[in-house]
Amino acid sequence: MRDNPIANYVRTTRKKMKMTQKDLADFSGLSLHFIQNLEQGKESLQLDKVNQLLNYFNAELIVKERR
């Protein structure tokens, strides 16, 4: 699994909040397994769950055309 911007954002933000992956799972309502997979850069994740997690951080996913 490779690193990606969403994984980096979630990992960095979680650590800034001094949360463990388990804490984040509990507070966001998502499974620990999902948090681990996302932070490890798994490429096939459910978008609704990604959005739920980003919403917990008061963030959103934006689509941008490549140049």
ABEGO torsion letter per residue (X at the ends): XBBBAAAAAAAAAAAAAGBBAAAAAAAAGBBAAAAAAAAAGBABBBAAAAAAAAAAAGBBBBBBBBX
